[in-house]
Amino acid sequence: MLDQTKLLDSLKQHHHLSIRVTVNCNVQVPANIYRQLLTPHRSLHYVFILVMQGKSVHTVDMETVTVHAGQLLFVLPHQAHLVAPRESSISYFTLNFDERCLSLLPKPFQFLLNPLHNQLLTFDESTLQRVRAHFEMLSQLLAEPDMDTDLVLANLNTLLTELNRTYVANHKKGKDADGHLSKFIAFKMLVEAEFMEQPAIQAIAIRLSLTTNSLYSIVKHYSGLSPKAFIIQRLMVEAQRRLYYSETSAKTLAYELGFSDPGYFSRLFRKSTGKSITHFVKEVQDLSGN
């Protein structure tokens, strides 16, 4: 299976962010690249397809999903994704961005963990028009590769906030017969509230009235990570956000995030992000033009 990460990076529309918005695929893409995009692929990017007219058929992790007018499909990093040839009458937007771009936003978005296992959003008319306007604004901003980074991120944040609200509204009446989803959501909420305290997994299990084995199975099922890895991932996302939004030393940041050993924190940051803190900060400074 093809890994499209480098391919999509090469097609980004901003000099400092790996992000791209297309309208009806109204871009000049080499024929060989276009053929690759029609094959099953994995990438480290988030993908959003908003259909305004017609329909678009996709296969995500071996499941076929038809996106009709007024709906949006989101595809998460590492998922296998195949796009069927589109109808000539279709009107749609596509948005791609990577994990690093997401980490620069001021808050997390629970819908991107997809706890309800439904990646298809359906909008009412007023919400659809707002979402369309957000896509159009991002498209206009990205027409200028040197557009202010903070302005692009602010508009992306607004769009994702709208999608997060719709995700909850679409599924607030969803069934959870075995209670596992409710436990996972409770786990996520607990982690979100207390991740900087790095609570012990056994203590979390007790608070959720679960055994540690049951907690592991539930979290692994819904997120693909162990409970410990889930907490570490959240810590590393927070570390990147703080490095982006404030000037702080690695040592200070380590203590703020509950690490008693700054050296261990630095090694964990490199392992999780593939970059040293110094390298990451340098990239942040480049983004800001400092």
C-alpha positions as CSV (number, residue, x, y, z in Angstrom):
1,M,0.0,0.0,0.0
2,L,1.3,3.4,-0.9
3,D,2.3,6.0,1.7
4,Q,1.1,9.3,0.4
5,T,2.6,11.5,3.1
6,K,5.5,12.8,1.1
7,L,3.3,13.2,-1.9
8,L,0.8,15.4,-0.1
9,D,3.6,17.4,1.6
10,S,4.9,18.2,-1.9
11,L,1.4,19.6,-2.8
12,K,1.0,21.8,0.2
13,Q,-0.2,25.4,-0.4
14,H,1.5,27.2,2.4
15,H,5.2,27.7,2.8
16,H,5.2,26.9,6.6
17,L,2.2,24.6,7.1
18,S,1.4,21.3,5.5
19,I,-2.2,22.2,4.6
20,R,-4.1,22.1,1.3
21,V,-7.7,23.0,0.2
22,T,-9.0,22.2,-3.2
23,V,-12.3,23.1,-4.8
24,N,-13.7,20.5,-7.3
25,C,-10.0,19.4,-7.6
26,N,-9.6,22.6,-9.6
27,V,-5.8,22.3,-9.6
28,Q,-3.2,21.1,-12.1
29,V,-1.9,17.8,-10.8
30,P,0.4,15.6,-12.9
31,A,-1.4,12.6,-14.4
32,N,0.9,10.1,-12.6
33,I,0.3,11.7,-9.2
34,Y,-3.5,11.8,-9.8
35,R,-3.4,8.1,-10.6
36,Q,-1.6,7.5,-7.3
37,L,-4.3,9.4,-5.4
38,L,-6.9,7.0,-6.8
39,T,-5.1,4.0,-5.3
40,P,-5.5,2.8,-1.7
41,H,-3.1,4.8,0.4
42,R,-2.1,5.8,3.9
43,S,-0.8,9.1,5.1
44,L,-0.1,11.1,8.3
45,H,-2.6,13.7,7.1
46,Y,-6.2,14.4,8.2
47,V,-8.5,14.5,5.1
48,F,-11.9,16.2,5.0
49,I,-14.3,15.9,1.9
50,L,-17.3,18.2,1.9
51,V,-19.8,17.4,-0.9
52,M,-22.1,20.2,-2.0
53,Q,-23.7,18.5,-5.1
54,G,-23.7,14.9,-6.3
55,K,-22.0,12.2,-4.3
56,S,-18.5,10.8,-3.7
57,V,-17.7,7.2,-2.9
58,H,-14.8,6.3,-0.6
59,T,-13.4,3.2,1.1
60,V,-12.0,3.8,4.5
61,D,-10.3,0.9,6.3
62,M,-12.1,-1.6,4.0
63,E,-15.6,0.0,4.6
64,T,-17.4,1.8,1.7
65,V,-18.8,5.2,2.5
66,T,-21.0,7.3,0.2
67,V,-20.9,11.0,0.9
68,H,-24.0,12.8,-0.4
69,A,-24.6,16.5,-0.9
70,G,-24.6,18.3,2.5
71,Q,-22.3,15.7,4.1
72,L,-18.6,15.6,5.1
73,L,-16.3,12.6,5.4
74,F,-13.2,12.9,7.6
75,V,-10.3,10.4,7.3
76,L,-7.8,10.1,10.1
77,P,-4.0,9.5,9.9
78,H,-3.0,5.9,9.2
79,Q,-6.4,4.9,7.8
80,A,-6.4,3.1,4.5
81,H,-8.3,5.3,2.0
82,L,-9.4,4.7,-1.5
83,V,-11.3,7.3,-3.6
84,A,-13.6,6.0,-6.3
85,P,-13.6,7.9,-9.7
86,R,-15.9,10.9,-9.1
87,E,-19.0,11.9,-11.1
88,S,-18.6,14.8,-13.5
89,S,-21.5,16.6,-11.8
90,I,-20.1,16.6,-8.3
91,S,-19.2,19.8,-6.5
92,Y,-17.0,19.4,-3.4
93,F,-14.2,20.8,-1.3
94,T,-11.2,18.8,0.1
95,L,-9.0,19.8,3.0
96,N,-5.7,18.1,4.0
97,F,-3.4,18.9,6.9
98,D,-1.0,17.0,9.1
99,E,-0.6,16.3,12.8
100,R,1.9,19.1,13.3
101,C,-0.6,21.6,11.9
102,L,-3.2,20.3,14.3
103,S,-0.8,20.6,17.2
104,L,-0.5,24.3,16.6
105,L,-4.2,24.9,17.3
106,P,-5.1,26.2,20.8
107,K,-7.4,23.3,21.8
108,P,-8.0,19.6,21.0
109,F,-11.0,18.3,19.1
110,Q,-12.6,15.1,20.5
111,F,-14.3,14.2,17.2
112,L,-10.9,13.5,15.6
113,L,-10.6,10.5,18.0
114,N,-13.9,9.3,16.4
115,P,-15.1,7.6,19.6
116,L,-18.5,6.9,18.0
117,H,-17.0,5.2,14.9
118,N,-18.8,7.3,12.4
119,Q,-16.7,9.6,10.2
120,L,-19.6,10.9,8.2
121,L,-21.2,14.3,9.3
122,T,-24.6,15.5,8.1
123,F,-25.3,19.2,8.3
124,D,-28.5,21.2,8.6
125,E,-28.8,24.0,6.0
126,S,-27.6,26.8,8.2
127,T,-24.6,24.9,9.4
128,L,-23.7,23.7,5.9
129,Q,-23.5,27.2,4.7
130,R,-21.2,28.2,7.5
131,V,-19.0,25.2,6.9
132,R,-18.9,26.0,3.2
133,A,-17.9,29.6,4.0
134,H,-15.0,28.3,6.2
135,F,-13.7,26.1,3.4
136,E,-14.0,29.0,0.9
137,M,-12.1,31.3,3.3
138,L,-9.3,28.8,3.8
139,S,-9.1,28.4,0.0
140,Q,-8.7,32.1,-0.4
141,L,-6.1,32.4,2.3
142,L,-4.0,29.5,0.9
143,A,-4.0,31.1,-2.6
144,E,-1.2,33.1,-1.1
145,P,1.6,30.8,0.1
146,D,3.1,33.4,2.4
147,M,-0.2,34.2,4.1
148,D,0.1,34.9,7.8
149,T,0.4,31.6,9.6
150,D,-1.8,32.6,12.6
151,L,-4.6,33.7,10.3
152,V,-4.6,30.4,8.5
153,L,-4.6,28.5,11.9
154,A,-7.4,30.7,13.3
155,N,-9.6,29.9,10.3
156,L,-8.8,26.2,10.6
157,N,-9.6,26.3,14.3
158,T,-13.0,27.8,13.6
159,L,-13.8,25.2,10.9
160,L,-12.8,22.3,13.2
161,T,-14.9,23.8,16.1
162,E,-17.9,23.7,13.8
163,L,-17.3,20.1,12.8
164,N,-16.7,19.1,16.4
165,R,-20.1,20.6,17.4
166,T,-21.8,18.8,14.5
167,Y,-20.2,15.5,15.4
168,V,-21.7,15.7,18.9
169,A,-25.1,16.8,17.6
170,N,-25.2,14.0,15.0
171,H,-24.5,11.3,17.6
172,K,-25.8,12.6,20.9
173,K,-28.6,9.9,20.8
174,G,-26.3,7.1,19.8
175,K,-26.7,3.7,21.5
176,D,-24.0,2.2,23.7
177,A,-25.4,-1.1,24.7
178,D,-22.3,-2.5,26.4
179,G,-21.3,0.8,28.0
180,H,-17.8,0.6,26.6
181,L,-18.1,3.8,24.6
182,S,-19.3,5.6,27.6
183,K,-16.3,4.3,29.6
184,F,-13.9,5.4,26.8
185,I,-15.5,8.9,26.7
186,A,-15.2,9.1,30.5
187,F,-11.5,8.0,30.2
188,K,-10.9,10.7,27.6
189,M,-12.6,13.4,29.7
190,L,-10.6,12.3,32.8
191,V,-7.3,12.4,30.8
192,E,-8.2,15.8,29.3
193,A,-8.8,17.2,32.8
194,E,-5.8,15.5,34.6
195,F,-3.2,14.5,32.0
196,M,-0.6,16.9,33.4
197,E,-0.8,15.1,36.7
198,Q,0.0,11.8,34.8
199,P,-2.5,9.7,36.8
200,A,-1.6,6.0,37.3
201,I,-3.5,3.7,35.0
202,Q,-4.6,1.5,37.9
203,A,-6.0,4.6,39.7
204,I,-7.9,5.6,36.5
205,A,-9.4,2.1,36.2
206,I,-10.6,2.2,39.8
207,R,-12.3,5.5,39.3
208,L,-14.0,4.2,36.2
209,S,-15.1,1.0,38.0
210,L,-13.0,-1.1,35.6
211,T,-10.1,-3.6,35.9
212,T,-6.9,-2.5,34.4
213,N,-7.3,-5.2,31.7
214,S,-10.8,-4.0,30.8
215,L,-9.6,-0.4,30.6
216,Y,-6.7,-1.4,28.3
217,S,-9.1,-3.3,26.0
218,I,-11.5,-0.4,25.8
219,V,-8.9,2.3,25.2
220,K,-7.1,0.1,22.7
221,H,-10.3,-0.6,20.8
222,Y,-11.4,3.0,20.4
223,S,-8.0,4.8,20.0
224,G,-5.5,2.2,18.9
225,L,-3.3,3.1,21.9
226,S,-2.7,1.7,25.3
227,P,-3.9,3.9,28.2
228,K,-0.4,5.0,29.0
229,A,0.4,5.8,25.3
230,F,-2.8,7.7,25.1
231,I,-1.8,9.9,28.0
232,I,1.8,10.4,26.6
233,Q,0.4,11.4,23.2
234,R,-1.8,14.0,24.9
235,L,1.2,15.3,26.9
236,M,3.3,15.7,23.7
237,V,0.5,17.5,21.9
238,E,0.3,19.9,24.9
239,A,4.0,20.3,24.9
240,Q,4.0,21.4,21.2
241,R,1.2,23.8,21.8
242,R,3.0,25.5,24.7
243,L,6.2,25.7,22.7
244,Y,4.3,27.4,19.9
245,Y,2.2,29.8,22.0
246,S,4.8,30.8,24.6
247,E,8.5,31.2,25.1
248,T,9.5,28.6,27.7
249,S,12.6,26.4,28.4
250,A,12.5,22.7,28.0
251,K,13.2,22.3,31.8
252,T,10.3,24.6,32.8
253,L,8.0,22.9,30.3
254,A,8.9,19.5,31.7
255,Y,8.0,20.5,35.2
256,E,4.7,22.2,34.0
257,L,3.7,18.9,32.4
258,G,4.4,16.9,35.5
259,F,7.8,15.4,34.6
260,S,10.3,15.3,37.4
261,D,13.2,14.5,35.0
262,P,13.6,17.1,32.2
263,G,16.1,14.9,30.4
264,Y,13.5,12.1,30.2
265,F,10.9,14.6,28.9
266,S,13.3,15.8,26.2
267,R,14.0,12.2,25.1
268,L,10.3,11.4,25.1
269,F,9.5,14.5,23.0
270,R,12.1,13.5,20.4
271,K,10.8,9.9,20.3
272,S,7.2,11.2,19.9
273,T,7.7,14.0,17.4
274,G,10.9,12.9,15.7
275,K,12.4,16.3,16.5
276,S,14.4,17.7,19.4
277,I,12.9,20.5,21.4
278,T,15.5,22.9,20.0
279,H,14.7,21.9,16.5
280,F,10.9,22.3,17.1
281,V,11.4,25.7,18.6
282,K,13.5,26.8,15.7
283,E,10.7,25.8,13.3
284,V,8.2,27.7,15.4
285,Q,10.5,30.8,15.1
286,D,10.7,30.3,11.4
287,L,6.9,30.2,11.2
288,S,6.7,33.5,13.1
289,G,9.4,35.0,10.9
290,N,11.6,35.7,13.9
